Amino acid sequence: MTTVWVYAEVGADGRPEPTALELLTKARSLGDAVAAVALGPGARAAAPALGEHGAQTVYASEDPVFAEFLAEPAAHVLAGLIAEHRPNLLLFAATYDSREVAGRLQARLGATLMANATDLPAPDRAVTQIFGGTRVVEVALGGPDPKLVVVRPKSFAAEPSGGTADVVEVAADVPEGLRRARRVERHEERAAGPKLEEARVVVAGGRGLGDEANFDLLRQLADAIGNAAVGASRAVVDAGWVPYALQIGQTGKTVKPDVYIAVGISGAIQHRVGMKEAKRIVAVNKDADAPIFEIADLGVVGDALTVVPALIEEVRRHRG
Ligand SMILES: Cc1cc2nc3c(=O)[nH]c(=O)nc-3n(C[C@H](O)[C@H](O)[C@H](O)COP(=O)(O)OP(=O)(O)OC[C@H]3O[C@@H](n4cnc5c(N)ncnc54)[C@H](O)[C@@H]3O)c2cc1C
């Protein structure tokens, strides 16, 4: 029997992060027994949604210690649960919090840890990209169980199975010595419109926009289209034009919208790994040889500062 666990991040409002539901959906195809571990305020309230996506059991603790202190309490409690129940495989999302928990757990267990996976063909095999995303490889996970695998968000679609989960209360016996890095402030970035990872249309800008102020054109285009989000290449994030939360690519977010509109983005491989799965790709670039055109379904060779305003006009006219 193969037992697969998912480390599920949950909000204090009891809503699981979408990544938890994505990983549970995949876990159903890998294990006979699937469980989620949810630690922190909101854990119990998240159990029905976790169950609906495949967790037969939710190991839950509402203790605020997990929200107040970074990673160490969660890794400690996970290590205890693993010693007791001996799962074969543990899946983590490649988010800041989960990555740190996975890393600390690996150090405690000496377990095999596979980072940056994009698929798991079997409980002991993972797929990942190497050489800056230019090669996809399948990796055998050796060593004793449990294997720890950190998976990129959006690698799987979340699909409910209609199940329910038993909730098993977990004791938060966290020693004082592991209450060290305290979260002192939580900053919520206010953003209008849909989340970048969930938007059906993404309008992304790169250095070809020329100036921070021109990024506003993309916001106008997203507004005109409706239900669209704005993203960016790393070049403009590094230049400080937009926050890191908007970055798409190898070291940013992975998006799979219905339509991806790349404006003034060259299409470097590190950018492409974060958006190439979009159903339709539209590229606007003044260089006809820009690599982005290799994967574009529709390419417009032209100056972004001419094409985008015309596009905004056209979309507005079309939408009445
Ligand atoms: C380890 C590593 C990780 C990385 N991670 C990421 C990542 O997560 N995401 C990411 O995006 N990058 C990432 N990069 C950087 C990546 O290699 C590229 O440098 C970056 O994507 C380039 O951004 P850009 O396309 O906006 O800029 P550029 O490469 O400078 O391209 C600008 C484009 O705009 C076009 N252009 C110029 N003027 C106009 C105009 N007026 N109208 C229309 N088009 C115009 C140009 O022809 C050009 O194609 C990473 C790099 C490394 C080494």
The ligand as a MOL file (V3000), in Angstrom:
LIG
                    3D

  0  0  0     0  0            999 V3000
M  V30 BEGIN CTAB
M  V30 COUNTS 53 58 0 0 0
M  V30 BEGIN ATOM
M  V30 1 C 18.6270 31.7030 -13.3260 0
M  V30 2 C 17.7730 32.6530 -14.1100 0
M  V30 3 C 16.4350 32.7470 -13.8030 0
M  V30 4 C 15.6180 33.6160 -14.5220 0
M  V30 5 N 14.2910 33.6670 -14.2220 0
M  V30 6 C 13.4890 34.4340 -14.9910 0
M  V30 7 C 12.0830 34.4480 -14.7640 0
M  V30 8 O 11.5370 33.8130 -13.8480 0
M  V30 9 N 11.3180 35.2080 -15.5810 0
M  V30 10 C 11.8450 35.9590 -16.6160 0
M  V30 11 O 11.0870 36.6340 -17.3160 0
M  V30 12 N 13.1770 35.9680 -16.8150 0
M  V30 13 C 14.0000 35.2390 -16.0320 0
M  V30 14 N 15.3390 35.2870 -16.2390 0
M  V30 15 C 15.8730 36.3230 -17.1590 0
M  V30 16 C 15.7650 35.9470 -18.6160 0
M  V30 17 O 16.9100 35.2260 -19.0060 0
M  V30 18 C 15.6760 37.2450 -19.4760 0
M  V30 19 O 16.7890 38.0490 -19.2000 0
M  V30 20 C 14.4310 38.0660 -19.2540 0
M  V30 21 O 13.2730 37.2340 -19.3610 0
M  V30 22 C 14.3540 39.1610 -20.2930 0
M  V30 23 O 13.2600 39.9830 -20.0510 0
M  V30 24 P 12.5920 40.7950 -21.2530 0
M  V30 25 O 12.1540 39.8590 -22.3110 0
M  V30 26 O 11.5890 41.7120 -20.6570 0
M  V30 27 O 13.7960 41.7230 -21.7430 0
M  V30 28 P 14.7150 41.6500 -23.0400 0
M  V30 29 O 15.3500 40.3360 -23.1780 0
M  V30 30 O 15.5720 42.8630 -22.9770 0
M  V30 31 O 13.6940 41.7730 -24.2560 0
M  V30 32 C 12.9890 42.9330 -24.5910 0
M  V30 33 C 12.2250 42.6450 -25.8590 0
M  V30 34 O 11.4330 43.7630 -26.1690 0
M  V30 35 C 11.5090 44.0070 -27.5670 0
M  V30 36 N 11.2500 45.4240 -27.7790 0
M  V30 37 C 12.0800 46.4690 -27.5490 0
M  V30 38 N 11.4410 47.6250 -27.7880 0
M  V30 39 C 10.1730 47.2920 -28.1780 0
M  V30 40 C 9.0330 48.0480 -28.5530 0
M  V30 41 N 9.0460 49.4060 -28.5750 0
M  V30 42 N 7.9040 47.3830 -28.8850 0
M  V30 43 C 7.8580 46.0270 -28.8810 0
M  V30 44 N 8.9120 45.2540 -28.5240 0
M  V30 45 C 10.0500 45.8860 -28.1800 0
M  V30 46 C 12.9030 43.5890 -27.9760 0
M  V30 47 O 12.9330 43.2420 -29.3530 0
M  V30 48 C 13.1360 42.3760 -27.0830 0
M  V30 49 O 12.7310 41.1900 -27.7190 0
M  V30 50 C 16.1660 34.4300 -15.5350 0
M  V30 51 C 17.5260 34.3280 -15.8240 0
M  V30 52 C 18.3220 33.4530 -15.1230 0
M  V30 53 C 19.7850 33.3590 -15.4730 0
M  V30 END ATOM
M  V30 BEGIN BOND
M  V30 1 1 1 2
M  V30 2 1 2 3
M  V30 3 2 2 52
M  V30 4 2 3 4
M  V30 5 1 4 5
M  V30 6 1 4 50
M  V30 7 2 5 6
M  V30 8 1 6 7
M  V30 9 1 6 13
M  V30 10 2 7 8
M  V30 11 1 7 9
M  V30 12 1 9 10
M  V30 13 2 10 11
M  V30 14 1 10 12
M  V30 15 2 12 13
M  V30 16 1 13 14
M  V30 17 1 14 15
M  V30 18 1 14 50
M  V30 19 1 15 16
M  V30 20 1 16 17
M  V30 21 1 16 18
M  V30 22 1 18 19
M  V30 23 1 18 20
M  V30 24 1 20 21
M  V30 25 1 20 22
M  V30 26 1 22 23
M  V30 27 1 23 24
M  V30 28 2 24 25
M  V30 29 1 24 26
M  V30 30 1 24 27
M  V30 31 1 27 28
M  V30 32 2 28 29
M  V30 33 1 28 30
M  V30 34 1 28 31
M  V30 35 1 31 32
M  V30 36 1 32 33
M  V30 37 1 33 34
M  V30 38 1 33 48
M  V30 39 1 34 35
M  V30 40 1 35 36
M  V30 41 1 35 46
M  V30 42 1 36 37
M  V30 43 1 36 45
M  V30 44 2 37 38
M  V30 45 1 38 39
M  V30 46 1 39 40
M  V30 47 2 39 45
M  V30 48 1 40 41
M  V30 49 2 40 42
M  V30 50 1 42 43
M  V30 51 2 43 44
M  V30 52 1 44 45
M  V30 53 1 46 47
M  V30 54 1 46 48
M  V30 55 1 48 49
M  V30 56 2 50 51
M  V30 57 1 51 52
M  V30 58 1 52 53
M  V30 END BOND
M  V30 END CTAB
M  END
